[in-house]
Amino acid sequence: MHLTPQESLINAIYSSVDAATSRELARLHREEGITPPCRAGCFYCCRFHIVTNLAEAHLLAQYVRKTFSVEQMAALRTRTHQWHAWDSSRPGRPAPAATAQADLSAYEHCCPLLVEGACSAYPARPMVCRTHYVSTHPRSCQAASEAASGENPPVVLTSVKLSASPFAREIRAQIENAGLDFARATMLLPQCLALEMGWDFAITP
């Protein structure tokens, strides 16, 4: 799969992030006896608000364009449209006309890339997903993804996120070197994805 220089750079950063994450997880297990319960099939964190940026979303959109079938892309567009409509329908948020017609009758909010309990763009998932690990039982993550719960919130392994912080700074520098404001280029994943895909319901920052 041909990659542009920008895509190659983000992929190289992701490789470094994955290596740093693996080293920190091994250290936590070795020195502190901590092994996160995060496994394939556990996807409660995919219902959280996932924050990413336009540089990472560009790579994600290119992955979608190059690997998804026409049917998969159409389904992704529908799920992303539904997410925008759901997000706009929350209290205090007037629904834009572009999202008002989305069918939410059977919709359960989650990342639009989630398909049958798995990330459909796993190799191109953003850094926030690559570094999110917890030390608590999955029921804490489940409770945190629901509107109201008496469960304690999940305990996030912050040292894993910190191990990848130098690479997050590299992505920020790339965005700023392109003349963009990093804060305005940082949004929720479905918003970034819609912008990069050029879908008509995208919200311009």
C-alpha angles and dihedrals in degrees: 000000000000115000130198117231089258092051091047090052094051091046090052090050090050090053089054091047092051091049093048091047092051091050093050093047089051090050092049090052094045100042105026104023091238119147116173116230090221108130140155108285094035106101108153090120087062087072092060123094101271112207119204138145140247094258092058092039090055091058090045092051092048090051089052093049093048101042109026122089120232089259093049092049092049090050091049091051090052093049092047090049090051091050091053091049091048092048092048092049094060116112113287095017117105110216113243115232091244092064100033095092098053114122109242097165094113099017122133109188116243140125106306089228091066110104122175092340097311137090109257091203099039098147090055098040113137127257095259089062093045093055102038111111131147134199096211133085117283090245087072089057090046091052092048090054092055128080097245132009141153093219121111113255118259118270107238118211096237093181088067091055091046091053088062097043095101089059092048087057090053091057091047090051091051091053094047093045087058088060096254128133106245094213092053090045091055116085143136113298097248090051093050091045093052091050094049092046091050094233115169095237093058116127114230113224 
